[in-house]
Amino acid sequence: MKKATLIMLTTGIVLSAAAQTKNGGISEQMLRDIQKEQHIDNAEKALMNAIAGNSIDDLTRSHANQGQLDTYFSVETKKQSITDQKQSGRCWMFSGMNVLRADFQKRTDSLTVEFSQAYLFFWDQLEKANLMLQGVIDCADKPMDDQRVQFFFHYPIGDGGTFCGVADLAEKYGLVPSEVMPETFSSDNTSRARALISSKLREYGLELRSMAQKGKKQAALEKAKTRMLSQIYRMLQFTIGNPVEKFTYAFKDSKGKTVGKTKEYTPLEFYKEVVGQQLNGTFIMAMNDPRREYYKTYEVEYDRHTYDGHNWKYVNLPMEDIEQMAIAALKDGRKLYSSYDVAKFLDRKRGYADLENFDYGTLFGTTFSMSKADRIATFDSGSTHAMTLSAVDLDEKGQPKKWKVENSWGASWGQQGSLIMTAQWFREFMFRLVVPNEYVPAKVMKAYNTTPVMVMPEDPLFQLDE
């Protein structure tokens, strides 16, 4: 390389770096100003050493908040067995099924049942695969970098969902007891099978996209998609098991005693026996999103489990309205699907969620002061985990002091498998509640039945519960 050329290149690099610094990079002066603000005395050196060698939560855990928990609840539904989703993102299914079996126990006054998550998960994964492939066909005329096309290829399949998925899938495929189709390693530990199926779906998506762009007719696309779904079905059979078509079963009471005769069922017949009606149309989904106007209904495009099913639709409400509907249902013995940003200020050892559990600000000499709306807008917080609302403790004025949910992390976790949360934490980190229609005030139902505003699944609050 010639010397003159080398000088020019070197000069260009220097000028480029200077321009970058000028336009917003960290300059030497800025770095000196930052470093001037660091006043590390002996106490802070000790603190640095403590943080380097210990858990932040252990160092910030409030000692004053470590007293014995108040486990009394003035309104509490009947206890039922605690489930465990293991290393999977199926909390929405576990919580939804907890609600269905609690309703069945309440209706029969004695009979209990535990549903097979593996059975419904098989159909959930097949339906999501079809949703992805058909979505790719629907958007074949859009460029590859289009937001909707990117959505399908980025998230071809996943574990997460909402109660709407339970409703659509159970109505279409029925339910079976847990002992009829038990869990497998891959249904409990979903990451590897999900990654392999996702890779195959992306490959198939490109093939379908190419066919559609070349003008292949609908019949040819449908035939190709059926072939592709046959391979996905095979992968699901190998990892989750072959879905049950018929089985015999006898119900048991709360003491485990068999009640009545053993009968033969199909999954849809069993669904009719234990649920007794269509789920869609019997509930609303409420959400607290302080960024948006209250008493308005919103619908999330493509946020559904089946292509021919229902988009997730919710009515946006103040927390006070959500709390009053929850209290009314709990007083009537009804458990409720609900979802939260469960990781925030959670004392996992005690199964206790409270804003005072940890003092992160004092440790780092700062504050964390964003509002709920700001946390949602900046992706700092959102609905991530579904649990089954089971109890509330009310003060003398009928206002909530604390809440309890049945979790799906096993019976040995937290409060015998449950989580207690303060009213203050509930208002900050609770997002969704599924409410049966009979507990919905007329004003809220009227708002829910208006034409929804369509929103996109990329919105920070529309993450799926896992």
C-alpha atoms as one frame of an Amber mdcrd trajectory, in Angstrom:
protein
   0.000   0.000   0.000   1.332   3.461  -0.875   2.319   5.764   1.977   0.014
   8.562   0.795  -2.926   6.171   0.714  -2.129   4.943   4.229  -2.001   8.523
   5.520  -5.357   9.279   3.918  -6.956   6.167   5.423  -5.498   6.899   8.851
  -6.692  10.491   8.681 -10.127   9.272   7.644 -10.349   6.967  10.639  -9.372
   9.790  13.012 -11.865  12.162  11.417 -14.559   9.473  11.519 -13.950   8.819
  15.206 -13.978  12.544  15.953 -17.231  12.943  14.051 -18.760  10.039  15.919
 -17.752  11.579  19.261 -19.070  14.955  18.194 -22.409  13.444  17.221 -23.120
  11.662  20.484 -20.296   9.270  21.321 -18.513   9.280  24.696 -15.782  11.899
  24.334 -12.702  12.123  26.534 -14.190  15.158  28.293 -17.499  13.401  28.885
 -15.670  10.409  30.321 -13.665  12.676  32.659 -16.934  14.325  33.801 -18.482
  10.916  34.465 -15.472   9.781  36.444 -15.443  12.979  38.513 -18.850  11.971
  39.883 -17.452   8.738  41.311 -16.469   9.301  44.935 -15.532   5.888  46.252
 -14.791   6.063  49.984 -14.039   3.141  52.276 -17.705   2.436  52.959 -18.464
   2.289  49.255 -15.454   0.044  48.658 -16.899  -2.347  51.199 -20.278  -2.106
  49.446 -18.669  -2.819  46.055 -17.016  -5.919  47.496 -20.310  -7.067  49.002
 -22.198  -6.624  45.712 -19.468  -8.388  43.742 -19.731 -11.483  45.930 -23.430
 -11.678  46.750 -26.907 -11.676  45.246 -28.366  -8.188  44.798 -31.693  -9.441
  46.161 -29.992 -10.803  49.282 -28.320  -7.440  49.903 -31.451  -5.357  49.298
 -33.991  -7.587  51.066 -35.788  -5.466  53.662 -35.211  -6.895  57.123 -38.248
  -5.006  58.426 -40.393  -6.883  55.921 -39.233 -10.343  56.996 -41.741 -10.891
  59.786 -44.276 -13.700  59.799 -46.699 -13.425  56.899 -50.380 -12.848  57.543
 -51.981 -15.798  55.749 -55.590 -15.057  56.757 -57.994 -14.198  53.931 -61.538
 -13.024  54.560 -62.653 -14.335  51.152 -61.097 -17.587  49.941 -62.160 -20.189
  47.397 -61.853 -23.940  47.959 -58.338 -25.276  47.812 -57.333 -27.642  45.030
 -54.158 -29.501  44.095 -51.230 -27.376  42.915 -49.787 -28.068  39.473 -46.265
 -27.677  38.080 -45.507 -26.410  34.574 -41.819 -27.413  34.990 -39.496 -25.910
  32.352 -42.254 -24.804  29.991 -44.100 -21.593  29.197 -47.594 -23.018  29.642
 -48.742 -20.994  32.644 -51.769 -19.729  30.668 -52.926 -23.316  30.160 -52.327
 -24.343  33.765 -54.176 -21.293  35.088 -57.035 -21.711  32.612 -57.453 -25.381
  33.481 -57.305 -24.539  37.193 -60.315 -22.284  36.634 -62.217 -24.964  34.692
 -61.660 -27.698  37.264 -62.556 -25.327  40.126 -65.810 -24.452  38.340 -66.525
 -28.165  37.886 -65.902 -28.877  41.566 -68.164 -25.967  42.571 -70.941 -27.102
  40.226 -70.846 -30.724  41.411 -70.130 -29.765  45.043 -67.684 -32.664  45.448
 -66.142 -34.075  42.293 -62.552 -33.278  41.364 -60.567 -33.597  38.171 -57.146
 -32.599  36.906 -56.786 -32.060  33.172 -53.980 -33.184  30.894 -51.926 -30.199
  29.811 -49.959 -32.454  27.450 -53.114 -33.276  25.491 -54.187 -29.696  24.874
 -50.564 -28.590  24.355 -50.256 -31.021  21.430 -53.152 -29.321  19.644 -51.947
 -25.873  20.675 -48.608 -26.455  18.979 -50.158 -27.899  15.816 -52.624 -25.009
  15.574 -49.891 -22.420  16.121 -47.856 -24.075  13.358 -50.825 -23.736  11.016
 -51.377 -20.122  12.104 -47.780 -19.320  11.208 -47.832 -21.063   7.821 -51.177
 -19.599   6.809 -50.041 -16.180   7.994 -47.018 -16.430   5.717 -49.333 -17.272
   2.793 -51.629 -14.357   3.654 -48.680 -11.948   3.665 -46.798 -13.371   0.680
 -47.329 -10.137  -1.287 -45.475  -8.119   1.366 -41.679  -7.676   1.386 -39.592
  -9.915   3.636 -38.771  -7.012   5.961 -42.446  -6.105   6.450 -43.340  -5.994
  10.137 -46.032  -8.650   9.868 -43.879 -11.018   7.785 -41.080 -10.568  10.307
 -43.528 -11.368  13.106 -44.331 -14.794  11.665 -40.716 -15.758  10.999 -39.464
 -14.343  14.304 -42.091 -16.142  16.396 -43.180 -19.187  14.356 -44.316 -21.094
  17.444 -44.130 -20.732  21.220 -45.407 -21.969  24.569 -47.120 -18.774  25.663
 -50.757 -17.796  25.386 -53.850 -16.436  27.086 -57.158 -17.801  28.352 -58.597
 -17.246  24.861 -56.414 -20.146  23.755 -57.859 -22.454  26.390 -61.371 -21.547
  25.241 -60.709 -22.064  21.515 -58.649 -25.242  21.882 -60.891 -26.963  24.442
 -64.022 -26.246  22.395 -62.384 -27.645  19.266 -60.472 -30.643  20.635 -61.985
 -31.330  24.052 -60.227 -32.208  27.304 -58.896 -35.381  28.906 -57.861 -36.225
  32.498 -54.169 -35.946  33.356 -53.785 -39.692  33.987 -55.073 -40.491  30.494
 -52.311 -38.508  28.741 -49.475 -37.725  31.175 -46.618 -35.315  30.645 -43.481
 -36.258  28.719 -39.963 -34.917  29.121 -40.490 -32.613  26.127 -43.856 -31.294
  27.333 -42.234 -30.440  30.679 -39.030 -29.162  29.027 -40.107 -27.511  25.810
 -37.101 -25.530  24.602 -35.345 -28.095  22.379 -38.442 -29.407  20.588 -39.727
 -25.844  20.156 -36.431 -24.753  18.582 -36.442 -27.664  16.124 -40.085 -27.157
  15.142 -39.484 -23.412  14.773 -36.580 -24.075  12.423 -38.698 -26.423  10.317
 -41.547 -23.901  10.180 -39.213 -21.152   8.966 -38.003 -23.486   6.218 -41.591
 -24.319   5.269 -42.583 -20.664   5.445 -39.979 -19.731   2.863 -41.205 -22.525
   0.603 -44.836 -21.417   0.830 -43.878 -17.789   0.333 -41.987 -18.689  -2.833
 -44.907 -20.763  -4.140 -47.401 -17.964  -3.505 -45.189 -15.365  -5.155 -44.890
 -17.587  -8.229 -48.673 -17.553  -8.543 -49.438 -21.081  -7.321 -53.168 -21.588
  -6.820 -54.834 -21.908  -3.419 -55.316 -25.678  -3.838 -51.572 -26.192  -4.386
 -50.714 -24.058  -1.361 -53.217 -25.957   0.775 -51.776 -29.299  -0.345 -48.234
 -28.159   0.444 -49.269 -26.825   3.830 -51.000 -30.110   4.677 -47.782 -31.995
   3.838 -45.800 -29.646   6.055 -48.223 -29.943   8.967 -47.995 -33.738   8.670
 -44.280 -33.470   9.496 -44.982 -31.122  12.404 -47.643 -33.563  13.661 -45.048
 -36.350  13.559 -42.557 -34.271  15.561 -45.244 -33.513  18.135 -46.182 -37.203
  18.386 -42.576 -38.106  19.127 -42.130 -35.389  21.761 -45.546 -34.979  23.426
 -47.270 -38.266  22.576 -50.123 -39.394  20.395 -53.294 -37.457  21.342 -55.936
 -39.608  23.000 -59.071 -40.370  20.969 -61.088 -42.466  23.476 -60.631 -43.382
  27.111 -62.469 -44.704  30.163 -62.699 -42.696  33.344 -64.474 -42.551  36.700
 -64.697 -39.327  38.709 -63.436 -39.038  42.296 -64.518 -36.882  45.211 -62.252
 -34.561  47.187 -61.101 -37.480  49.341 -60.054 -39.531  46.324 -62.996 -41.946
  46.492 -64.440 -43.095  43.159 -67.953 -41.798  42.525 -70.216 -43.501  40.008
 -69.379 -45.927  37.234 -66.494 -45.893  34.805 -67.591 -44.476  31.444 -66.061
 -44.262  28.003 -65.473 -40.775  26.609 -64.080 -38.991  23.627 -62.225 -35.768
  24.525 -65.145 -33.651  23.302 -67.642 -35.737  25.303 -65.482 -35.292  28.380
 -65.329 -31.540  27.745 -69.129 -31.389  27.643 -69.310 -33.390  30.867 -66.928
 -31.215  32.879 -67.417 -27.775  31.295 -70.994 -28.176  30.114 -71.098 -25.245
  27.704 -69.152 -23.242  25.184 -66.592 -21.017  26.855 -66.432 -18.323  24.193
 -69.040 -15.691  24.909 -69.237 -16.475  28.642 -66.412 -14.209  29.817 -64.614
 -10.949  29.185 -60.931 -10.185  29.435 -60.124  -6.990  31.289 -56.771  -5.252
  31.291 -55.241  -2.313  33.104 -53.187  -0.288  30.640 -52.848   3.303  31.914
 -51.333   4.395  28.584 -54.671   3.978  26.858 -58.174   5.348  27.311 -60.289
   3.441  29.831 -63.647   1.860  28.965 -62.414   1.211  25.443 -62.068  -2.233
  23.869 -58.955  -3.331  22.020 -58.222  -6.381  19.883 -54.763  -7.773  19.182
 -54.271  -8.896  15.570 -52.953 -12.471  15.202 -52.842 -12.930  18.986 -54.703
 -16.211  18.933 -53.940 -19.916  19.072 -55.965 -21.151  16.104 -56.215 -19.511
  12.696 -60.000 -19.906  12.759 -60.262 -18.889  16.424 -60.638 -15.645  18.338
 -58.142 -12.809  18.573 -57.442 -11.721  22.103 -59.902  -8.884  22.868 -59.889
  -6.883  26.088 -61.602  -3.931  27.696 -59.222  -1.453  29.321 -60.296  -0.565
  32.858 -59.049   1.271  35.950 -57.722  -1.049  38.647 -60.668  -0.170  40.905
 -63.126  -1.706  38.440 -60.967  -4.809  37.975 -60.678  -5.257  41.732 -64.439
  -5.002  42.288 -65.193  -7.635  39.630 -62.558  -9.922  41.146 -64.003  -9.499
  44.641 -67.549 -10.247  43.433 -66.443 -13.463  41.723 -64.279 -14.637  44.631
 -67.136 -14.044  47.076 -69.197 -16.407  44.930 -66.492 -19.071  45.142 -65.110
 -18.556  41.611 -61.395 -18.730  40.862 -60.152 -16.429  38.097 -57.475 -16.440
  35.400 -55.157 -13.486  36.018 -51.706 -12.405  34.860 -48.832 -10.346  36.240
 -45.270  -9.162  35.911 -44.463 -11.705  38.568 -40.686 -11.200  38.824 -40.922
  -7.662  40.173 -40.241  -7.376  43.937 -40.993 -11.077  44.426 -39.587 -12.835
  47.477 -39.428 -16.309  45.946 -38.426 -17.983  49.186 -41.597 -16.901  50.944
 -43.944 -16.627  47.975 -44.637 -12.993  48.784 -44.898 -10.005  46.415 -44.592
  -6.583  48.031 -43.143  -3.252  46.886 -41.233  -3.122  50.180 -39.498  -6.480
  49.792 -36.319  -5.022  48.267 -34.682  -1.589  48.412 -32.720  -1.488  45.184
 -32.538   2.323  45.085 -30.662   2.766  48.341 -28.094   0.125  47.383 -27.115
   2.048  44.236 -27.809   5.555  45.531 -30.650   6.257  43.117 -34.395   5.820
  42.654 -36.551   3.758  40.274 -39.472   6.086  39.810 -41.215   5.230  36.522
 -44.998   4.992  36.619 -46.853   1.866  35.500 -47.590   3.534  32.166 -43.922
   4.466  31.689 -42.760   0.952  32.551 -45.122  -0.531  29.954 -44.198   1.988
  27.240 -40.462   1.342  27.672 -40.733  -2.478  27.840 -39.666  -2.385  31.485
 -42.819  -4.188  32.594 -45.629  -6.222  31.093 -47.796  -9.274  31.533 -45.483
 -12.290  31.658 -47.040 -14.962  33.883 -50.575 -16.237  34.478 -51.768 -17.467
  37.873 -55.149 -18.377  39.329 -56.650 -15.722  41.594 -58.063 -17.601  44.590
 -58.499 -15.270  47.595 -58.699 -11.676  48.812 -58.501 -10.133  52.269 -60.798
  -7.120  52.720 -60.682  -4.321  55.270 -63.706  -3.006  57.176 -64.663  -0.830
  54.190 -64.549  -3.763  51.775 -61.304  -2.667  50.152 -58.551  -5.216  49.357
 -55.565  -5.470  51.668 -53.917  -8.438  49.998 -54.586 -11.121  47.389 -53.622
 -14.749  46.865 -53.085 -16.759  43.685 -52.504 -20.438  43.008 -49.274 -20.712
  41.047 -48.061 -23.482  38.727 -44.519 -23.906  40.077 -45.243 -26.936  42.252
 -46.715 -27.429  45.725 -43.385 -26.945  47.515 -42.917 -23.411  46.169 -43.882
 -20.287  48.152 -46.972 -20.607  50.349 -47.682 -24.291  49.640 -47.734 -23.497
  45.943 -49.518 -20.163  46.286 -48.347 -16.540  46.182 -49.508 -13.752  48.477
 -49.368 -10.191  47.122 -50.115  -6.845  48.758 -52.827  -4.585  47.365 -50.170
  -2.031  46.381 -48.135  -4.605  44.428 -51.322  -5.918  42.780 -52.168  -2.469
  41.427 -48.691  -1.947  39.985 -47.983  -5.351  38.442 -51.341  -7.006  37.737
 -52.447  -6.686  34.090 -55.140  -9.136  32.951 -58.232 -10.668  34.495 -60.729
 -13.043  32.882 -64.167 -12.462  34.392 -67.343 -14.542  33.857 -70.118 -12.382
  32.420 -72.326 -12.607  35.513 -69.823 -10.517  37.507 -69.382  -7.810  34.861
 -71.249  -4.519  35.507 -73.466  -3.215  32.714 -71.186  -0.223  32.084 -68.175
  -2.483  31.555 -70.091  -4.950  29.387 -71.340  -2.114  27.199 -67.756  -0.919
  26.686 -66.579  -4.475  25.950 -69.200  -4.930  23.233 -68.208  -1.830  21.265
 -66.181  -2.118  18.051 -62.597  -2.754  19.169 -59.568  -0.710  18.249 -57.102
  -2.999  16.443 -53.592  -3.023  17.878 -50.474  -4.944  16.901 -48.858  -7.803
  18.849 -45.531  -5.898  18.920 -47.018  -3.549  21.535 -45.066  -3.928  24.816
 -48.097  -5.063  26.798 -49.172  -7.832  24.466 -46.554 -10.367  25.371 -47.994
 -13.827  25.912 -48.287 -15.281  29.404 -45.630 -17.924  30.017
